[in-house]
Amino acid sequence: MLAVAAEVDAGTDLTARDGSRLHLNLTEAAGDCRAALDQMLDLHGATGFRTSSSLQRFWRDVSVAGRHPLLNPYLAMEGYGNALV
């Protein structure tokens, strides 16, 4: 996500293809975050799902945020495919 932000902040003119590629990269980064939290919960065990657990709150927040339409990998892939065509 930081690489995407750095490329956008660079101030260069981005084409539609560049925007679609960055969108796809953003969704991949969000998926990596979700996978990392899932792995942390696997390693921590069932107590990580207690409502009093900080890990459960992080997992819930990242899981909900990761389902935002901007971070939907299927929509990003469709947009990237359209930009390539």
Biopython code that builds the backbone (N, CA, C, O; Angstrom):
import numpy as np
from Bio.PDB.StructureBuilder import StructureBuilder

atoms = [
    (1, "MET", "N", (0.824, -1.183, 0.000)),
    (1, "MET", "CA", (0.000, 0.000, 0.000)),
    (1, "MET", "C", (0.871, 1.250, 0.000)),
    (1, "MET", "O", (0.515, 2.264, -0.602)),
    (2, "LEU", "N", (1.997, 1.173, 0.669)),
    (2, "LEU", "CA", (2.901, 2.319, 0.679)),
    (2, "LEU", "C", (3.506, 2.562, -0.697)),
    (2, "LEU", "O", (3.720, 3.711, -1.084)),
    (3, "ALA", "N", (3.781, 1.501, -1.437)),
    (3, "ALA", "CA", (4.323, 1.650, -2.790)),
    (3, "ALA", "C", (3.297, 2.298, -3.711)),
    (3, "ALA", "O", (3.649, 3.125, -4.552)),
    (4, "VAL", "N", (2.045, 1.929, -3.558)),
    (4, "VAL", "CA", (0.985, 2.540, -4.359)),
    (4, "VAL", "C", (0.876, 4.020, -4.011)),
    (4, "VAL", "O", (0.789, 4.864, -4.903)),
    (5, "ALA", "N", (0.880, 4.335, -2.725)),
    (5, "ALA", "CA", (0.792, 5.727, -2.297)),
    (5, "ALA", "C", (1.982, 6.543, -2.802)),
    (5, "ALA", "O", (1.819, 7.689, -3.220)),
    (6, "ALA", "N", (3.172, 5.954, -2.762)),
    (6, "ALA", "CA", (4.366, 6.667, -3.230)),
    (6, "ALA", "C", (4.280, 6.960, -4.721)),
    (6, "ALA", "O", (4.674, 8.038, -5.166)),
    (7, "GLU", "N", (3.769, 6.011, -5.493)),
    (7, "GLU", "CA", (3.656, 6.228, -6.934)),
    (7, "GLU", "C", (2.620, 7.301, -7.256)),
    (7, "GLU", "O", (2.814, 8.104, -8.169)),
    (8, "VAL", "N", (1.529, 7.313, -6.510)),
    (8, "VAL", "CA", (0.509, 8.336, -6.725)),
    (8, "VAL", "C", (1.032, 9.701, -6.289)),
    (8, "VAL", "O", (0.793, 10.705, -6.961)),
    (9, "ASP", "N", (1.747, 9.738, -5.165)),
    (9, "ASP", "CA", (2.272, 11.003, -4.642)),
    (9, "ASP", "C", (3.425, 11.559, -5.474)),
    (9, "ASP", "O", (3.797, 12.721, -5.311)),
    (10, "ALA", "N", (3.988, 10.752, -6.354)),
    (10, "ALA", "CA", (5.118, 11.208, -7.168)),
    (10, "ALA", "C", (4.719, 12.356, -8.091)),
    (10, "ALA", "O", (5.575, 13.113, -8.549)),
    (11, "GLY", "N", (3.445, 12.486, -8.361)),
    (11, "GLY", "CA", (2.971, 13.604, -9.159)),
    (11, "GLY", "C", (3.053, 13.410, -10.661)),
    (11, "GLY", "O", (2.773, 14.340, -11.418)),
    (12, "THR", "N", (3.428, 12.231, -11.102)),
    (12, "THR", "CA", (3.472, 11.974, -12.547)),
    (12, "THR", "C", (2.056, 11.729, -13.064)),
    (12, "THR", "O", (1.175, 11.307, -12.316)),
    (13, "ASP", "N", (1.854, 11.994, -14.327)),
    (13, "ASP", "CA", (0.549, 11.741, -14.931)),
    (13, "ASP", "C", (0.348, 10.241, -15.079)),
    (13, "ASP", "O", (1.177, 9.542, -15.661)),
    (14, "LEU", "N", (-0.763, 9.761, -14.544)),
    (14, "LEU", "CA", (-1.068, 8.338, -14.612)),
    (14, "LEU", "C", (-2.099, 8.089, -15.704)),
    (14, "LEU", "O", (-3.087, 8.813, -15.825)),
    (15, "THR", "N", (-1.852, 7.065, -16.485)),
    (15, "THR", "CA", (-2.815, 6.667, -17.509)),
    (15, "THR", "C", (-3.897, 5.811, -16.854)),
    (15, "THR", "O", (-3.782, 5.436, -15.687)),
    (16, "ALA", "N", (-4.930, 5.512, -17.602)),
    (16, "ALA", "CA", (-5.994, 4.634, -17.099)),
    (16, "ALA", "C", (-5.423, 3.253, -16.775)),
    (16, "ALA", "O", (-5.838, 2.610, -15.811)),
    (17, "ARG", "N", (-4.473, 2.812, -17.588)),
    (17, "ARG", "CA", (-3.840, 1.515, -17.339)),
    (17, "ARG", "C", (-3.039, 1.552, -16.036)),
    (17, "ARG", "O", (-3.067, 0.596, -15.262)),
    (18, "ASP", "N", (-2.327, 2.656, -15.795)),
    (18, "ASP", "CA", (-1.573, 2.795, -14.545)),
    (18, "ASP", "C", (-2.507, 2.796, -13.341)),
    (18, "ASP", "O", (-2.225, 2.160, -12.325)),
    (19, "GLY", "N", (-3.614, 3.511, -13.463)),
    (19, "GLY", "CA", (-4.583, 3.552, -12.371)),
    (19, "GLY", "C", (-5.163, 2.184, -12.070)),
    (19, "GLY", "O", (-5.339, 1.818, -10.908)),
    (20, "SER", "N", (-5.461, 1.432, -13.117)),
    (20, "SER", "CA", (-5.997, 0.077, -12.935)),
    (20, "SER", "C", (-4.955, -0.843, -12.317)),
    (20, "SER", "O", (-5.280, -1.677, -11.472)),
    (21, "ARG", "N", (-3.696, -0.690, -12.742)),
    (21, "ARG", "CA", (-2.625, -1.511, -12.169)),
    (21, "ARG", "C", (-2.429, -1.192, -10.687)),
    (21, "ARG", "O", (-2.249, -2.096, -9.871)),
    (22, "LEU", "N", (-2.464, 0.088, -10.346)),
    (22, "LEU", "CA", (-2.315, 0.477, -8.942)),
    (22, "LEU", "C", (-3.493, -0.012, -8.106)),
    (22, "LEU", "O", (-3.320, -0.423, -6.958)),
    (23, "HIS", "N", (-4.684, 0.035, -8.682)),
    (23, "HIS", "CA", (-5.864, -0.479, -7.988)),
    (23, "HIS", "C", (-5.711, -1.970, -7.711)),
    (23, "HIS", "O", (-6.037, -2.443, -6.622)),
    (24, "LEU", "N", (-5.216, -2.702, -8.696)),
    (24, "LEU", "CA", (-4.984, -4.134, -8.519)),
    (24, "LEU", "C", (-3.924, -4.390, -7.453)),
    (24, "LEU", "O", (-4.074, -5.293, -6.629)),
    (25, "ASN", "N", (-2.850, -3.596, -7.467)),
    (25, "ASN", "CA", (-1.811, -3.734, -6.445)),
    (25, "ASN", "C", (-2.365, -3.445, -5.053)),
    (25, "ASN", "O", (-1.984, -4.101, -4.084)),
    (26, "LEU", "N", (-3.253, -2.479, -4.952)),
    (26, "LEU", "CA", (-3.862, -2.136, -3.672)),
    (26, "LEU", "C", (-4.703, -3.286, -3.139)),
    (26, "LEU", "O", (-4.665, -3.587, -1.946)),
    (27, "THR", "N", (-5.462, -3.930, -4.022)),
    (27, "THR", "CA", (-6.279, -5.059, -3.574)),
    (27, "THR", "C", (-5.411, -6.238, -3.150)),
    (27, "THR", "O", (-5.764, -6.965, -2.221)),
    (28, "GLU", "N", (-4.284, -6.432, -3.817)),
    (28, "GLU", "CA", (-3.375, -7.511, -3.423)),
    (28, "GLU", "C", (-2.773, -7.235, -2.050)),
    (28, "GLU", "O", (-2.619, -8.153, -1.244)),
    (29, "ALA", "N", (-2.437, -5.990, -1.782)),
    (29, "ALA", "CA", (-1.892, -5.627, -0.474)),
    (29, "ALA", "C", (-2.936, -5.842, 0.622)),
    (29, "ALA", "O", (-2.611, -6.329, 1.704)),
    (30, "ALA", "N", (-4.175, -5.483, 0.345)),
    (30, "ALA", "CA", (-5.248, -5.691, 1.322)),
    (30, "ALA", "C", (-5.449, -7.184, 1.582)),
    (30, "ALA", "O", (-5.660, -7.595, 2.722)),
    (31, "GLY", "N", (-5.383, -7.986, 0.533)),
    (31, "GLY", "CA", (-5.484, -9.438, 0.700)),
    (31, "GLY", "C", (-4.345, -9.995, 1.524)),
    (31, "GLY", "O", (-4.542, -10.911, 2.322)),
    (32, "ASP", "N", (-3.144, -9.447, 1.336)),
    (32, "ASP", "CA", (-1.997, -9.874, 2.133)),
    (32, "ASP", "C", (-2.198, -9.543, 3.608)),
    (32, "ASP", "O", (-1.837, -10.333, 4.480)),
    (33, "CYS", "N", (-2.768, -8.384, 3.884)),
    (33, "CYS", "CA", (-3.049, -7.999, 5.280)),
    (33, "CYS", "C", (-4.045, -8.961, 5.915)),
    (33, "CYS", "O", (-3.867, -9.392, 7.054)),
    (34, "ARG", "N", (-5.099, -9.293, 5.165)),
    (34, "ARG", "CA", (-6.092, -10.240, 5.683)),
    (34, "ARG", "C", (-5.470, -11.615, 5.921)),
    (34, "ARG", "O", (-5.750, -12.260, 6.932)),
    (35, "ALA", "N", (-4.635, -12.058, 5.001)),
    (35, "ALA", "CA", (-3.988, -13.362, 5.146)),
    (35, "ALA", "C", (-3.035, -13.370, 6.335)),
    (35, "ALA", "O", (-2.944, -14.372, 7.044)),
    (36, "ALA", "N", (-2.328, -12.274, 6.564)),
    (36, "ALA", "CA", (-1.404, -12.198, 7.692)),
    (36, "ALA", "C", (-2.156, -12.293, 9.018)),
    (36, "ALA", "O", (-1.719, -12.985, 9.937)),
    (37, "LEU", "N", (-3.287, -11.597, 9.111)),
    (37, "LEU", "CA", (-4.066, -11.683, 10.344)),
    (37, "LEU", "C", (-4.661, -13.069, 10.532)),
    (37, "LEU", "O", (-4.728, -13.562, 11.658)),
    (38, "ASP", "N", (-5.089, -13.699, 9.463)),
    (38, "ASP", "CA", (-5.589, -15.073, 9.565)),
    (38, "ASP", "C", (-4.495, -16.003, 10.082)),
    (38, "ASP", "O", (-4.756, -16.870, 10.916)),
    (39, "GLN", "N", (-3.277, -15.825, 9.591)),
    (39, "GLN", "CA", (-2.178, -16.662, 10.045)),
    (39, "GLN", "C", (-1.859, -16.399, 11.519)),
    (39, "GLN", "O", (-1.563, -17.329, 12.269)),
    (40, "MET", "N", (-1.920, -15.138, 11.926)),
    (40, "MET", "CA", (-1.688, -14.818, 13.339)),
    (40, "MET", "C", (-2.729, -15.491, 14.221)),
    (40, "MET", "O", (-2.404, -15.992, 15.298)),
    (41, "LEU", "N", (-3.983, -15.505, 13.767)),
    (41, "LEU", "CA", (-5.029, -16.173, 14.544)),
    (41, "LEU", "C", (-4.822, -17.682, 14.558)),
    (41, "LEU", "O", (-5.079, -18.326, 15.575)),
    (42, "ASP", "N", (-4.366, -18.254, 13.458)),
    (42, "ASP", "CA", (-4.059, -19.687, 13.436)),
    (42, "ASP", "C", (-2.977, -20.024, 14.458)),
    (42, "ASP", "O", (-3.063, -21.033, 15.157)),
    (43, "LEU", "N", (-1.973, -19.178, 14.535)),
    (43, "LEU", "CA", (-0.873, -19.422, 15.472)),
    (43, "LEU", "C", (-1.277, -19.151, 16.913)),
    (43, "LEU", "O", (-0.773, -19.802, 17.828)),
    (44, "HIS", "N", (-2.163, -18.216, 17.122)),
    (44, "HIS", "CA", (-2.555, -17.824, 18.472)),
    (44, "HIS", "C", (-3.537, -18.804, 19.079)),
    (44, "HIS", "O", (-3.505, -19.059, 20.283)),
    (45, "GLY", "N", (-4.412, -19.355, 18.247)),
    (45, "GLY", "CA", (-5.395, -20.303, 18.752)),
    (45, "GLY", "C", (-6.759, -19.666, 18.920)),
    (45, "GLY", "O", (-6.964, -18.499, 18.586)),
    (46, "ALA", "N", (-7.696, -20.458, 19.447)),
    (46, "ALA", "CA", (-9.091, -20.033, 19.553)),
    (46, "ALA", "C", (-9.283, -18.855, 20.503)),
    (46, "ALA", "O", (-10.252, -18.109, 20.360)),
    (47, "THR", "N", (-8.399, -18.674, 21.453)),
    (47, "THR", "CA", (-8.572, -17.549, 22.388)),
    (47, "THR", "C", (-8.410, -16.207, 21.685)),
    (47, "THR", "O", (-8.827, -15.178, 22.216)),
    (48, "GLY", "N", (-7.819, -16.205, 20.513)),
    (48, "GLY", "CA", (-7.699, -14.970, 19.748)),
    (48, "GLY", "C", (-9.036, -14.431, 19.280)),
    (48, "GLY", "O", (-9.124, -13.273, 18.873)),
    (49, "PHE", "N", (-10.087, -15.254, 19.331)),
    (49, "PHE", "CA", (-11.413, -14.824, 18.890)),
    (49, "PHE", "C", (-12.273, -14.289, 20.032)),
    (49, "PHE", "O", (-13.421, -13.907, 19.807)),
    (50, "ARG", "N", (-11.750, -14.255, 21.229)),
    (50, "ARG", "CA", (-12.505, -13.654, 22.333)),
    (50, "ARG", "C", (-12.758, -12.187, 22.026)),
    (50, "ARG", "O", (-11.916, -11.512, 21.434)),
    (51, "THR", "N", (-13.915, -11.705, 22.429)),
    (51, "THR", "CA", (-14.230, -10.302, 22.157)),
    (51, "THR", "C", (-13.312, -9.348, 22.906)),
    (51, "THR", "O", (-13.193, -8.183, 22.528)),
    (52, "SER", "N", (-12.668, -9.819, 23.953)),
    (52, "SER", "CA", (-11.741, -8.971, 24.711)),
    (52, "SER", "C", (-10.339, -8.964, 24.093)),
    (52, "SER", "O", (-9.470, -8.220, 24.547)),
    (53, "SER", "N", (-10.117, -9.771, 23.080)),
    (53, "SER", "CA", (-8.802, -9.887, 22.462)),
    (53, "SER", "C", (-8.558, -8.768, 21.454)),
    (53, "SER", "O", (-9.397, -8.499, 20.594)),
    (54, "SER", "N", (-7.407, -8.124, 21.570)),
    (54, "SER", "CA", (-7.026, -7.100, 20.588)),
    (54, "SER", "C", (-6.879, -7.706, 19.201)),
    (54, "SER", "O", (-7.217, -7.072, 18.202)),
    (55, "LEU", "N", (-6.378, -8.926, 19.141)),
    (55, "LEU", "CA", (-6.192, -9.594, 17.857)),
    (55, "LEU", "C", (-7.534, -9.791, 17.152)),
    (55, "LEU", "O", (-7.624, -9.639, 15.934)),
    (56, "GLN", "N", (-8.571, -10.128, 17.912)),
    (56, "GLN", "CA", (-9.898, -10.308, 17.324)),
    (56, "GLN", "C", (-10.410, -8.995, 16.761)),
    (56, "GLN", "O", (-11.022, -8.974, 15.693)),
    (57, "ARG", "N", (-10.170, -7.908, 17.460)),
    (57, "ARG", "CA", (-10.627, -6.600, 16.973)),
    (57, "ARG", "C", (-9.886, -6.214, 15.701)),
    (57, "ARG", "O", (-10.493, -5.706, 14.758)),
    (58, "PHE", "N", (-8.574, -6.452, 15.667)),
    (58, "PHE", "CA", (-7.805, -6.163, 14.441)),
    (58, "PHE", "C", (-8.310, -7.015, 13.288)),
    (58, "PHE", "O", (-8.494, -6.521, 12.175)),
    (59, "TRP", "N", (-8.533, -8.301, 13.558)),
    (59, "TRP", "CA", (-9.001, -9.217, 12.532)),
    (59, "TRP", "C", (-10.349, -8.766, 11.979)),
    (59, "TRP", "O", (-10.563, -8.753, 10.767)),
    (60, "ARG", "N", (-11.248, -8.398, 12.881)),
    (60, "ARG", "CA", (-12.578, -7.953, 12.462)),
    (60, "ARG", "C", (-12.489, -6.671, 11.638)),
    (60, "ARG", "O", (-13.127, -6.563, 10.591)),
    (61, "ASP", "N", (-11.704, -5.702, 12.102)),
    (61, "ASP", "CA", (-11.589, -4.427, 11.395)),
    (61, "ASP", "C", (-10.983, -4.600, 10.008)),
    (61, "ASP", "O", (-11.477, -4.026, 9.037)),
    (62, "VAL", "N", (-9.917, -5.389, 9.911)),
    (62, "VAL", "CA", (-9.268, -5.606, 8.620)),
    (62, "VAL", "C", (-10.170, -6.433, 7.704)),
    (62, "VAL", "O", (-10.201, -6.199, 6.496)),
    (63, "SER", "N", (-10.890, -7.380, 8.256)),
    (63, "SER", "CA", (-11.797, -8.195, 7.444)),
    (63, "SER", "C", (-12.932, -7.364, 6.866)),
    (63, "SER", "O", (-13.295, -7.529, 5.702)),
    (64, "VAL", "N", (-13.490, -6.475, 7.673)),
    (64, "VAL", "CA", (-14.571, -5.621, 7.184)),
    (64, "VAL", "C", (-14.033, -4.615, 6.172)),
    (64, "VAL", "O", (-14.625, -4.432, 5.108)),
    (65, "ALA", "N", (-12.929, -3.965, 6.489)),
    (65, "ALA", "CA", (-12.349, -2.971, 5.571)),
    (65, "ALA", "C", (-11.919, -3.621, 4.263)),
    (65, "ALA", "O", (-12.030, -3.009, 3.200)),
    (66, "GLY", "N", (-11.428, -4.856, 4.331)),
    (66, "GLY", "CA", (-10.977, -5.561, 3.143)),
    (66, "GLY", "C", (-12.093, -5.930, 2.188)),
    (66, "GLY", "O", (-11.837, -6.328, 1.052)),
    (67, "ARG", "N", (-13.334, -5.799, 2.641)),
    (67, "ARG", "CA", (-14.476, -6.097, 1.777)),
    (67, "ARG", "C", (-15.091, -4.828, 1.179)),
    (67, "ARG", "O", (-16.162, -4.879, 0.573)),
    (68, "HIS", "N", (-14.418, -3.709, 1.350)),
    (68, "HIS", "CA", (-14.867, -2.465, 0.731)),
    (68, "HIS", "C", (-14.737, -2.619, -0.785)),
    (68, "HIS", "O", (-13.793, -3.252, -1.255)),
    (69, "PRO", "N", (-15.665, -2.053, -1.556)),
    (69, "PRO", "CA", (-15.585, -2.211, -3.018)),
    (69, "PRO", "C", (-14.258, -1.757, -3.619)),
    (69, "PRO", "O", (-13.820, -2.315, -4.625)),
    (70, "LEU", "N", (-13.617, -0.766, -3.030)),
    (70, "LEU", "CA", (-12.329, -0.319, -3.548)),
    (70, "LEU", "C", (-11.271, -1.415, -3.439)),
    (70, "LEU", "O", (-10.329, -1.446, -4.231)),
    (71, "LEU", "N", (-11.420, -2.314, -2.463)),
    (71, "LEU", "CA", (-10.432, -3.362, -2.235)),
    (71, "LEU", "C", (-10.901, -4.726, -2.740)),
    (71, "LEU", "O", (-10.328, -5.754, -2.379)),
    (72, "ASN", "N", (-11.938, -4.737, -3.572)),
    (72, "ASN", "CA", (-12.456, -5.984, -4.126)),
    (72, "ASN", "C", (-11.561, -6.430, -5.283)),
    (72, "ASN", "O", (-11.492, -5.746, -6.304)),
    (73, "PRO", "N", (-10.874, -7.570, -5.139)),
    (73, "PRO", "CA", (-9.940, -7.990, -6.188)),
    (73, "PRO", "C", (-10.620, -8.345, -7.506)),
    (73, "PRO", "O", (-10.013, -8.207, -8.568)),
    (74, "TYR", "N", (-11.861, -8.797, -7.454)),
    (74, "TYR", "CA", (-12.557, -9.170, -8.686)),
    (74, "TYR", "C", (-12.880, -7.935, -9.517)),
    (74, "TYR", "O", (-12.739, -7.945, -10.740)),
    (75, "LEU", "N", (-13.314, -6.871, -8.846)),
    (75, "LEU", "CA", (-13.588, -5.625, -9.559)),
    (75, "LEU", "C", (-12.294, -5.016, -10.102)),
    (75, "LEU", "O", (-12.273, -4.475, -11.208)),
    (76, "ALA", "N", (-11.220, -5.106, -9.320)),
    (76, "ALA", "CA", (-9.931, -4.562, -9.766)),
    (76, "ALA", "C", (-9.401, -5.327, -10.974)),
    (76, "ALA", "O", (-8.860, -4.726, -11.903)),
    (77, "MET", "N", (-9.553, -6.636, -10.963)),
    (77, "MET", "CA", (-9.086, -7.453, -12.092)),
    (77, "MET", "C", (-9.901, -7.154, -13.342)),
    (77, "MET", "O", (-9.361, -7.103, -14.447)),
    (78, "GLU", "N", (-11.197, -6.958, -13.162)),
    (78, "GLU", "CA", (-12.049, -6.607, -14.305)),
    (78, "GLU", "C", (-11.641, -5.250, -14.878)),
    (78, "GLU", "O", (-11.563, -5.087, -16.096)),
    (79, "GLY", "N", (-11.386, -4.289, -14.013)),
    (79, "GLY", "CA", (-10.966, -2.969, -14.470)),
    (79, "GLY", "C", (-9.622, -3.007, -15.167)),
    (79, "GLY", "O", (-9.420, -2.320, -16.168)),
    (80, "TYR", "N", (-8.693, -3.813, -14.641)),
    (80, "TYR", "CA", (-7.375, -3.930, -15.252)),
    (80, "TYR", "C", (-7.474, -4.602, -16.620)),
    (80, "TYR", "O", (-6.811, -4.190, -17.572)),
    (81, "GLY", "N", (-8.304, -5.634, -16.708)),
    (81, "GLY", "CA", (-8.511, -6.293, -17.999)),
    (81, "GLY", "C", (-9.104, -5.351, -19.038)),
    (81, "GLY", "O", (-8.706, -5.365, -20.203)),
    (82, "ASN", "N", (-10.061, -4.533, -18.602)),
    (82, "ASN", "CA", (-10.660, -3.556, -19.524)),
    (82, "ASN", "C", (-9.623, -2.521, -19.959)),
    (82, "ASN", "O", (-9.621, -2.090, -21.113)),
    (83, "ALA", "N", (-8.753, -2.127, -19.050)),
    (83, "ALA", "CA", (-7.715, -1.138, -19.395)),
    (83, "ALA", "C", (-6.707, -1.722, -20.389)),
    (83, "ALA", "O", (-6.183, -1.002, -21.239)),
    (84, "LEU", "N", (-6.442, -3.009, -20.281)),
    (84, "LEU", "CA", (-5.501, -3.653, -21.201)),
    (84, "LEU", "C", (-6.096, -3.805, -22.596)),
    (84, "LEU", "O", (-5.391, -3.730, -23.602)),
    (85, "VAL", "N", (-7.402, -4.019, -22.634)),
    (85, "VAL", "CA", (-8.084, -4.211, -23.915)),
    (85, "VAL", "C", (-8.263, -2.861, -24.551)),
    (85, "VAL", "O", (-8.816, -2.763, -25.646)),
]
sb = StructureBuilder()
sb.init_structure("model")
sb.init_model(0)
sb.init_chain("A")
sb.init_seg("    ")
for serial, (resi, resn, name, xyz) in enumerate(atoms, 1):
    if name == "N":
        sb.init_residue(resn, " ", resi, " ")
    sb.init_atom(name, np.array(xyz, "f"), 0.0, 1.0, " ", f" {name:<3s}", serial, name[0])
structure = sb.get_structure()
